[in-house]
């Protein structure tokens, strides 16, 4: 399929190696790219929004020149002094139309994040939240994470992402029909739980994908639901002369339950888990029915979602 225009963002900030490396690889394949990422690191901010403060907006032509392929597709690089969700909202709801009208994204990719976004991490992650925010606005979305802090070699993560984007490009073949949701919840996905129905949930932004790549990847994918990850001893109390007692949050021990066919288990076996996630709460009018969610995690022969 022809290359599709893509919005890139993250929570590690505009200078992240994972973001810039992925942008360069996508642009080399002919995708028009618009980057709007936080000016500074915004890890674990969830769906935080900046409501009463101005956010500075800046174009980075120096980064664009590092990424750009000669005579390639359009490429623009911007930062916003805000959260990942702020970036997505500004990009979709007028920012790109005003500053980069030559690029109208058909897909949002958030990442590549440094560190895992597995199990309950998806509730705290700025990376996953940015993809969810884009989906709430009706834009098909994908979040991507390198599930380790032990190295910053993003080459395998970039390769995995390119392979998944190639598959997504077979489905996203036109401008999203429900972008900005002009009729609210009145536009509903196709009924049923077959592949075409699941695709309609994805294309309308009611379902999005979360990809994690392990520290050492054996080259395969597994489409699986979330696993069970637990954070123990998550607070540390510190005596500080200036302020007295202070607390830091950061688990001393992380335990992943060994539950077969989940994202935590797949990462542990060296596979790259792809997990479909619901964009809306389950009791929202556009909440994903349980049966459809179960069907969305069925994998094809190559480990990718069977419906893609």
C-alpha positions in Angstrom: 0.0 0.0 0.0 1.1 3.6 -0.5 2.8 5.3 2.5 0.3 7.0 4.8 0.8 10.4 6.7 1.7 9.9 10.4 1.6 12.0 13.5 4.5 11.0 15.9 4.6 11.9 19.6 6.0 10.4 22.8 6.5 11.1 26.5 10.3 11.0 26.5 10.5 14.4 24.8 11.5 15.9 21.5 15.1 14.9 21.8 14.5 11.2 22.4 16.5 8.8 20.3 13.5 6.4 20.0 11.3 9.1 18.6 13.9 10.5 16.1 15.1 7.0 15.0 11.5 5.9 14.3 10.8 9.1 12.4 13.8 8.7 10.2 12.9 5.1 9.4 9.3 5.9 8.6 10.3 9.0 6.5 12.8 6.8 4.6 9.9 4.6 3.6 8.0 7.5 2.2 5.6 8.4 5.0 4.8 12.1 5.4 5.7 12.8 9.0 4.5 15.4 11.5 6.2 15.3 14.9 4.7 17.1 17.9 6.3 16.0 21.1 6.8 17.4 24.6 9.7 19.8 25.0 10.8 17.9 28.1 10.4 14.4 29.5 6.9 13.7 30.6 7.1 10.0 31.6 4.2 8.5 33.7 2.0 11.6 33.5 -0.9 9.6 32.2 -3.6 11.7 30.5 -2.5 15.0 32.2 -3.7 18.1 30.5 -2.5 21.7 30.8 -5.6 23.8 31.2 -4.7 27.2 32.5 -1.2 27.9 31.3 0.1 28.9 27.9 2.3 26.2 26.3 5.2 27.4 24.0 5.2 25.9 20.5 8.5 25.6 18.6 9.6 24.2 15.2 12.9 22.3 15.2 14.3 22.5 11.7 17.7 21.1 13.0 16.0 17.9 14.0 14.1 17.7 10.7 17.3 18.1 8.8 18.8 15.1 10.7 15.8 13.0 9.8 14.9 14.1 6.3 15.5 12.0 3.2 16.5 14.1 0.2 13.5 14.8 -2.0 11.4 12.8 0.5 7.8 13.2 1.7 6.8 16.2 3.8 8.4 16.3 7.3 7.8 18.9 10.0 9.1 18.7 13.6 7.6 20.6 16.5 7.7 20.6 20.3 5.1 21.8 22.8 5.9 22.7 26.4 3.1 20.4 27.7 2.1 16.8 28.2 1.9 14.0 25.6 -1.9 14.4 25.5 -1.6 18.2 25.1 0.6 17.5 22.1 -1.9 15.2 20.5 -4.8 17.6 21.1 -3.0 20.6 19.7 -1.8 18.5 16.7 -5.2 17.1 15.8 -7.5 20.0 16.8 -6.0 22.8 14.8 -2.2 23.0 15.4 -1.1 21.0 12.3 -3.8 22.6 10.2 -2.4 26.0 11.1 1.4 25.3 11.0 1.8 22.2 8.8 -1.3 22.0 6.5 0.6 19.8 4.0 0.4 16.9 6.5 -2.9 15.5 7.6 -2.2 12.4 9.7 -4.1 9.2 9.1 -2.3 7.4 12.0 -0.8 8.4 15.3 2.2 6.6 16.7 3.4 7.4 20.2 7.0 6.2 20.9 9.3 4.6 20.8 9.3 4.8 24.6 12.3 3.8 26.7 11.0 1.3 29.2 8.1 -1.1 29.3 4.4 -0.3 29.1 2.9 -3.6 30.2 -0.1 -4.6 32.3 -1.2 -1.7 34.6 1.6 0.5 33.2 -0.9 1.5 30.4 -2.9 3.5 33.0 0.1 5.6 34.0 2.1 5.8 30.8 2.3 9.1 28.9 3.2 7.1 25.8 0.1 5.0 25.9 -2.1 7.9 27.0 -1.0 9.9 24.0 -2.1 7.1 21.7 -5.4 6.8 23.6 -6.0 10.6 23.3 -5.5 10.4 19.5 -7.9 7.5 19.4 -10.5 9.5 21.4 -10.3 12.1 18.6 -11.0 9.4 16.1 -7.5 8.8 14.8 -6.2 5.2 14.5 -3.4 4.9 17.0 -0.4 2.8 18.1 1.9 3.1 21.2 5.3 1.5 21.1 7.9 0.8 23.9 11.3 -0.7 24.2 10.6 -2.8 27.3 14.0 -2.3 29.0 16.2 0.3 30.6 19.4 -1.7 30.1 20.2 -0.3 26.6 19.1 2.3 24.2 19.5 0.4 20.9 16.2 1.0 19.2 17.1 -0.9 16.0 15.0 -4.0 16.8 12.1 -1.8 18.1 12.2 0.2 14.9 12.1 -2.9 12.8 9.2 -4.3 14.8 7.3 -1.1 14.5 7.8 -0.8 10.7 6.5 -4.3 10.3 3.3 -3.5 12.3 2.9 -0.2 10.5 3.1 -2.0 7.2 0.2 -4.2 8.2 -1.8 -1.3 9.6 -1.3 0.6 6.3 -3.2 -2.2 4.6 -6.2 -1.2 6.7 -5.8 2.6 7.0 -6.3 3.4 3.3 -8.0 6.9 3.6 -8.4 9.9 5.9 -10.1 8.7 9.1 -13.9 9.2 8.6 -14.6 10.0 12.2 -11.8 12.4 12.9 -12.7 15.0 15.6 -16.0 12.9 16.1 -18.3 15.6 14.5 -21.4 13.6 15.5 -20.2 12.4 18.9 -21.2 8.8 19.7 -23.9 8.7 17.0 -21.3 7.2 14.5 -20.9 3.6 15.7 -18.7 0.8 14.5 -20.0 -2.1 12.5 -21.9 -4.6 14.5 -20.5 -8.1 15.0 -17.2 -9.6 16.1 -15.7 -10.6 12.8 -12.5 -9.1 11.4 -14.3 -6.3 9.5 -16.2 -5.3 12.6 -13.0 -5.2 14.7 -11.2 -3.1 12.0 -14.1 -0.6 12.1 -13.6 -0.2 15.9 -9.9 0.5 15.3 -10.4 2.8 12.3 -12.9 4.9 14.3 -10.5 5.2 17.2 -12.5 3.1 19.7 -9.7 0.5 19.9 -6.0 1.1 19.6 -2.8 -1.0 19.8 0.1 -1.2 22.3 3.4 -2.8 21.2 6.3 -3.7 23.4 9.7 -5.0 22.2 11.8 -7.0 24.7 15.4 -6.3 25.7 16.5 -9.1 23.2 13.9 -9.8 20.6 13.7 -13.1 18.9 11.8 -11.6 15.9 8.3 -12.8 16.5 5.0 -11.2 17.6 2.2 -12.3 19.9 -1.2 -10.7 20.0 -2.2 -11.1 23.7 -4.2 -9.3 26.4 -2.7 -7.5 29.3 -1.0 -9.5 32.1 -0.7 -9.0 35.8 2.2 -6.8 37.0 2.6 -5.8 40.7 4.7 -3.0 42.2 5.9 -3.6 45.8 7.6 -1.2 48.2 6.7 1.6 45.9 7.4 4.5 48.3 10.7 5.7 49.8 10.6 8.1 52.8 13.5 10.5 52.9 14.6 13.0 55.6 15.4 16.4 54.0 16.7 19.2 56.1 15.0 21.9 54.0 11.5 20.4 54.0 11.5 17.7 56.6 10.1 14.4 55.4 9.8 13.8 51.7 8.6 10.8 49.6 9.7 9.3 46.4 7.5 6.9 44.3 9.3 4.1 42.5 8.9 0.4 43.2 11.8 -1.5 44.7 10.4 -4.8 43.4 8.3 -5.6 40.3 6.6 -8.9 40.0 5.0 -10.2 36.8 2.6 -13.1 37.3 3.4 -16.1 35.0 0.1 -16.1 33.2 0.3 -17.7 29.8 -0.6 -15.7 26.7 -0.4 -12.2 28.2 1.9 -9.3 27.5 4.1 -9.8 30.5 4.6 -13.5 29.7 5.3 -12.7 26.0 8.0 -10.2 26.9 9.6 -12.8 29.2 9.8 -15.3 26.4 11.5 -12.8 24.0 8.4 -12.1 21.8 7.0 -8.7 21.1 3.4 -8.5 22.5 0.8 -6.5 20.6 -2.2 -5.7 22.9 -5.5 -4.2 21.7 -6.7 -1.7 24.2 -10.1 0.0 24.6 -10.1 3.7 24.1 -13.1 4.4 26.3 -14.3 3.1 29.7 -16.3 -0.1 29.3 -19.5 1.6 30.4 -19.2 4.4 27.9 -21.5 4.3 24.8 -18.5 3.5 22.7 -17.0 1.1 25.2 -15.7 -2.1 23.5 -17.9 -5.1 24.2 -16.2 -7.9 26.1 -16.7 -10.5 23.3 -15.2 -8.1 20.7 -12.2 -7.4 22.9 -11.6 -11.1 23.3 -11.8 -11.6 19.5 -9.5 -8.7 18.9 -6.7 -10.5 20.8 -6.8 -13.5 18.5 -3.6 -13.8 16.5 -2.8 -14.8 13.0 -0.1 -17.2 11.8 2.5 -14.4 12.1 1.5 -13.4 15.6 -0.1 -10.2 14.6 -3.8 -9.5 15.2 -5.9 -11.8 13.1 -8.1 -8.9 12.0 -5.3 -6.8 10.5 
